[in-house]
């Protein structure tokens, strides 16, 4: 099925916008959510809009707000826990020495905060 075309259009039904948005989801999003390929941000926004029955613009604002809140919290050094989904943390990684793989020379690697995600029980059980 071509990307962006709903099943209703390909079956020959014509007309205006369908009222039941959940059953007329584009095939590329359906297959992405079934695990056969990766989901990009725009497809995730489209899925949120469909499931919550809101506009894509509102879904995009919601997703951006969530991402912004997680970034801001991690930057402060705190963690974000979404019960049933998982926990975002940003632990500090100590400075260390490493080797340049091309030349073999010793290099200093600075300390850094590294974002990490630990899935919750609900997410692990769903998989």
matplotlib code that plots the C-alpha trace (Angstrom):
import matplotlib.pyplot as plt

x = [0.0, 1.5, 2.7, 0.1, -3.0, -5.7, -7.3, -10.6, -9.2, -7.5, -10.7, -12.4, -14.4, -14.4, -15.6, -14.7, -12.8, -13.8, -15.2, -13.6, -10.0, -8.6, -9.6, -8.3, -4.7, -2.1, -0.5, 3.1, 2.1, 0.3, 3.3, 5.7, 3.6, 3.5, 7.3, 8.3, 10.2, 11.2, 8.8, 9.9, 8.7, 6.1, 4.6, 4.5, 2.7, 0.2, -0.4, -0.9, -3.3, -5.3, -5.4, -6.3, -8.6, -6.8, -5.2, -1.7, -0.7, -1.9, -0.2, 3.0, 2.8, 2.2, 5.1, 7.4, 6.3, 7.1, 10.5, 11.3, 10.2, 12.4, 15.4, 15.0, 14.7, 17.7, 19.8, 19.0, 20.3, 17.0, 15.3, 11.9, 9.8, 6.7, 5.0, 4.5, 6.8, 10.2, 12.8, 15.0, 18.3, 21.4, 24.2, 27.7, 30.4, 33.9, 36.8, 39.0, 41.8, 41.2, 43.0, 42.6, 41.8, 43.5, 46.8, 46.8, 47.7, 46.4, 43.7, 41.8, 38.1, 36.2, 33.6, 30.1, 26.4, 25.0, 21.2, 19.9, 16.5, 15.5, 12.2, 9.5, 7.7, 4.7, 6.9, 9.0, 5.8, 4.3, 7.3]
y = [0.0, 3.4, 5.6, 8.1, 6.4, 5.0, 1.6, 3.3, 5.3, 2.2, 0.2, 2.8, 4.7, 8.4, 11.4, 13.7, 13.1, 9.9, 10.4, 7.2, 8.2, 5.2, 2.7, 4.8, 5.1, 5.3, 1.9, 3.1, 4.1, 0.9, -1.2, 1.0, 0.5, -3.3, -3.3, -3.9, -0.6, 2.4, 5.2, 8.8, 11.9, 12.9, 9.4, 9.4, 12.8, 11.4, 8.3, 10.5, 12.7, 9.7, 7.9, 11.1, 12.4, 15.8, 17.8, 17.1, 20.5, 19.9, 16.5, 18.1, 20.7, 17.9, 15.9, 18.9, 19.8, 16.3, 16.3, 19.8, 18.8, 15.7, 17.7, 20.4, 18.0, 15.9, 19.1, 20.0, 16.6, 15.1, 12.0, 11.6, 8.6, 7.7, 4.9, 1.8, 3.2, 3.9, 6.3, 8.8, 9.7, 11.5, 10.2, 11.7, 9.7, 10.3, 11.6, 8.9, 8.2, 6.4, 5.5, 6.9, 3.7, 5.0, 6.1, 4.3, 7.6, 8.1, 10.8, 12.4, 12.0, 14.7, 14.0, 14.1, 13.7, 10.8, 10.4, 6.9, 5.2, 2.3, 0.7, 0.1, -3.1, -2.2, -1.6, -4.7, -6.9, -5.4, -6.6]
z = [0.0, -0.9, 1.9, 3.2, 1.6, 3.8, 3.2, 2.4, -0.4, -1.9, -1.6, -3.8, -1.3, -2.0, -0.2, 2.6, 5.8, 7.7, 11.2, 12.5, 12.3, 14.1, 11.5, 8.6, 9.7, 6.9, 6.2, 6.8, 10.4, 10.9, 9.9, 11.9, 15.0, 14.3, 14.6, 11.0, 10.8, 12.9, 13.7, 13.1, 14.9, 12.4, 12.4, 16.2, 16.1, 13.6, 15.9, 19.0, 17.1, 15.9, 19.3, 21.3, 18.6, 18.5, 15.7, 14.6, 15.7, 19.2, 19.2, 18.1, 20.9, 23.4, 22.3, 22.2, 25.7, 27.0, 25.4, 26.7, 30.2, 30.2, 28.8, 31.4, 34.3, 33.2, 32.8, 36.4, 37.5, 38.4, 36.9, 35.2, 36.0, 34.0, 35.9, 33.7, 31.0, 32.4, 34.0, 32.3, 34.1, 33.3, 35.5, 35.4, 33.6, 35.1, 33.0, 31.7, 29.3, 26.0, 22.8, 19.3, 17.3, 14.2, 15.7, 19.0, 20.7, 24.3, 24.6, 27.5, 27.5, 29.5, 32.1, 30.8, 31.6, 29.5, 29.1, 29.9, 29.8, 32.0, 30.9, 33.5, 34.3, 32.1, 29.1, 29.6, 30.1, 26.9, 24.8]

ax = plt.figure().add_subplot(projection="3d")
ax.plot(x, y, z, "-o")
ax.set_aspect("equal")
plt.show()
